[in-house]
């Protein structure tokens, strides 16, 4: 894990840190399972950022002003969040066209987050398809 991201996660409350680590592990697992290549893991705008060639960046963070959830951020000029809202209307909370809200007590294996992350990681090859091919 990138040391900057490790420090960032360590600064969060235990439950938030654990949820961020679970989402990070899911991103890395998806990339490996689908042989998408190496993930670049950096800190951008104070948030953990994951990008891959051919994909759209994903950022994850916890904010003290809304302590009961983490956010998974997607590039706001893509169709990603609009697509998620269309196909997963009730499974998530959303923040505009840029984030999916994941409560700290959510089992991320029980919500369609894996599919959303996969669409982001493969975005460049899917962006021309209706509903990103979902």
Secondary structure, DSSP 8 states (H G I E B T S, - for coil): --HHHHHHHHTS-HHHHHHHHHHHHHHHHHHHHTT----EEEEETTEEEEE-TTS--EEEEE-GGGTTEEEEEE-TTSSHHHHHHHHSTTT-EEETTTEEEEETT--TTSSTHHHHHHHHHTHHHHTTSGGGG-
